[in-house]
Amino acid sequence: MSLKLIDRSPDIKKLRNEGYEVEIIGNYLLIHSVPYVNSKKEIAKGTLVSNVSIANNQVTRPDTHVIHFIGDMPCNIEGIVIRQISHVNQVRKLNDRITINHSFSNKPRDGYKNYYEKMTQYIKIISAPAISIDSSITAKTFKVIESSEEESVLHYSDTNSSRAEIDVINQKISNLKIGIIGLGGTGSYILDFVAKTLVGEIHLFDGDTFIQHNAFRAPGAPSIEELNESILKVDYYDRLYSKVHKYVIPHGFYLNETNVGILKDLDFVFVCIDRSEIKKLIFKKLEDEGVSFIDTGLNVERVDDSLIGMVRTTISTPLKRDHIYRHVSLADIDEDNDYTSNIQIAEINALNAIHAVIKWKKFYEFYNDQEKEHNSTYSINVNQLVSNECPT
């Protein structure tokens, strides 16, 4: 959350102007030096932490009455825990800079109207015993907290993650340099998912133009005017996804022997093409450079008056690479594969992309991965997902 956004929030500005030690870290509002009494009947100081709800680039009213605390459990003057606010007592990381000890719950009938009301209400409850012991005690220290705001790769805050309190998990894929080779149906959906993460850079590789049939197996809804531009796919998607991610980098060419070296500086690559000869070249380069990658594949066939098909997700990592050529076809394009005839099946492309992105996130431990399978296939007509190639 930017400081400019705070300056447009009267309730948070009021907290700062009245002398509270206000700090903003990510999408969290912190107030430091909140006095309280601990179990030893001593006066101590802790920090209140609240997530901040944002909509339309404006701070809104709090979306939860729950608040977090860094410190010991506040007590009354007798050293007995203040039970009326007790909620969850558990050490937990909210992000890489905030680790809380407790969560409190004190809900007014109509909720909190703003963050000033929410924060001061909890301060009043927590600090009352300390003030009764020493009337000079206050949370209004007028101490200035220097901003350590870091520039985000996103144009606006990921409030979805802060509401779910998974910011610390999101950090596992932050700053990665990601490559997406091929922006057909599957590659474009992968971009849609990856652009909403904290990866450092997203490099797009495709020399083709974005035309009418592409619109029916890609995310979003281009206008007729946009289709008539016939611009490169990388430029179309750069324009679209640069609205959310600052570092979408288009490369408007096909990879070949002369330029494949550009992949060596990437951390992870999604290969979403069906040209066998260039796949061999790409695979070898990524393997030689120690870069992990996922090759996506789907096969759709017409049987009578319906379609059957299979979605494949194959990952290659330094842990296991020997399987890749057993599962990825490097033969010439099969003209009998109806997908090459541009049958519009956006949901299958999206499913292929979903499997690939989930596997990528498993690799970086965003998701728990019990199997660590390096190849999986999903068959549409029998609704069956099969995993194999698990490292020994």
URURCOR-V150757 format. One record per run of one state. SS is the DSSP state (H for helix, E for strand, L for the rest). FROM is the first residue (numbers start at 0). LEN is the number of residues. Records with the same first field share a line. If there is no record, write none. Layout:
SS=FROM-LEN + FROM-LEN
This chain:
L=0-2 + 7-2 + 17-2 + 25-2 + 37-5 + 51-2 + 55-2 + 59-6 + 70-4 + 75-5 + 81-1 + 95-2 + 105-9 + 133-6 + 140-13 + 154-4 + 164-2 + 173-3 + 181-3 + 194-6 + 205-3 + 209-2 + 217-6 + 229-2 + 241-3 + 245-2 + 251-8 + 265-2 + 271-4 + 289-2 + 303-2 + 317-2 + 320-3 + 327-10 + 341-4 + 363-9 + 379-4 + 390-2
H=2-5 + 9-8 + 82-3 + 114-19 + 158-6 + 166-7 + 184-10 + 211-6 + 223-6 + 232-9 + 259-6 + 275-14 + 323-4 + 337-4 + 345-18
E=19-6 + 27-10 + 42-9 + 53-2 + 57-2 + 65-5 + 74-1 + 80-1 + 85-10 + 97-8 + 139-1 + 153-1 + 176-5 + 200-5 + 208-1 + 231-1 + 244-1 + 247-4 + 267-4 + 291-12 + 305-12 + 319-1 + 372-7 + 383-7
